[in-house]
């Protein structure tokens, strides 16, 4: 039995992707590969926020949050715009929030359901 069909919106077809696209996807996933950066993406999913709001929400130092925001900005995950003396950060697009929320959903699946699925895969082979 194959994998269940998923209701997904498709952008670029994975079959059309090549080494350049794989590298770009790898860079994006690397940028998201931090619990703090995942938390930042989830915060910015709610609404654009300035650095001090993120600092307050995560109870981390301002320099640490700024470093993580720089990684996310360099990877094209967030963008910032100046509002007076502050820079307000927002997600570049909703696809990025979906990547994070899908990963969280997957990580929170019950082990029993995962083991049951693995048992079905073995029976099918």
C-alpha positions in Angstrom: 0.0 0.0 0.0 1.4 3.4 -0.9 1.6 6.5 1.1 -1.7 8.2 1.8 -2.5 11.1 -0.6 -2.0 14.5 0.9 -3.9 17.7 0.3 -1.0 19.9 -0.7 -0.6 23.0 -2.8 2.2 22.3 -5.1 4.7 24.9 -6.3 7.7 23.7 -8.1 7.5 20.0 -9.0 10.2 18.0 -7.1 11.0 16.1 -10.3 12.0 19.3 -12.0 14.3 20.3 -9.2 18.0 19.8 -9.6 21.3 20.3 -7.7 20.8 24.1 -7.4 17.3 23.7 -6.0 18.4 21.0 -3.6 21.1 23.2 -2.3 18.7 26.1 -1.8 16.2 23.8 0.1 19.1 22.5 2.2 20.1 26.0 3.1 16.5 26.8 4.1 16.2 23.7 6.3 19.6 24.5 7.8 18.4 28.0 8.7 15.3 26.5 10.4 17.3 23.8 12.2 17.3 25.5 15.6 14.6 25.4 18.3 15.0 29.2 18.8 14.5 29.9 15.1 11.5 27.6 15.0 10.1 29.6 18.0 10.8 32.9 16.2 9.0 31.7 13.0 6.0 30.6 15.1 5.9 34.0 16.8 6.1 35.9 13.5 3.4 33.6 12.1 1.0 35.4 14.5 2.1 38.9 13.5 5.1 41.0 12.6 7.2 41.8 15.7 10.2 43.9 16.7 13.2 42.4 18.4 12.2 43.4 21.9 8.9 41.7 21.5 10.6 38.5 20.4 13.1 38.8 23.3 10.2 39.2 25.8 8.2 36.3 24.4 11.2 33.9 24.4 13.0 35.2 27.5 16.4 35.2 25.7 19.0 37.9 25.3 18.6 40.6 22.7 22.0 39.8 21.1 21.1 36.1 20.8 17.7 36.9 19.2 19.4 39.3 16.8 21.8 36.6 15.7 19.0 34.2 15.0 17.0 36.8 13.1 20.1 37.5 11.0 20.3 33.8 10.1 16.6 33.8 9.2 17.0 37.0 7.2 20.0 35.7 5.3 18.1 32.6 4.4 15.1 34.6 3.1 12.8 33.4 5.9 12.2 36.8 7.4 12.5 40.4 6.3 12.7 43.5 8.4 11.5 47.1 7.9 12.3 50.1 10.0 9.6 51.6 12.1 11.2 54.6 13.8 14.1 53.4 15.9 13.0 49.7 15.7 13.1 47.1 13.0 9.9 45.1 12.7 10.4 41.5 11.4 7.9 39.5 9.5 7.8 36.2 7.6 8.5 36.5 3.9 5.6 34.2 3.1 3.2 31.6 4.7 5.0 28.6 3.1 7.7 29.0 5.7 5.3 28.8 8.6 3.8 25.7 7.0 7.2 24.0 6.9 7.6 24.6 10.6 4.1 23.7 11.7 4.2 20.5 9.6 7.5 19.6 11.2 6.0 20.2 14.7 2.9 18.2 13.9 5.0 15.3 12.7 7.2 15.5 15.8 4.2 15.5 18.1 2.6 12.4 16.5 2.2 9.6 19.1 4.8 6.9 19.0 2.1 4.2 18.9 0.7 5.7 15.7 4.2 5.8 14.2 5.0 2.2 15.2 1.6 1.0 13.8 2.4 2.8 10.5 5.8 1.1 10.4 4.1 -2.3 11.0 1.8 -1.7 8.1 4.7 -0.8 5.9 6.5 -4.1 6.8 3.3 -6.1 6.1 3.0 -4.4 2.7 6.5 -5.3 1.6 
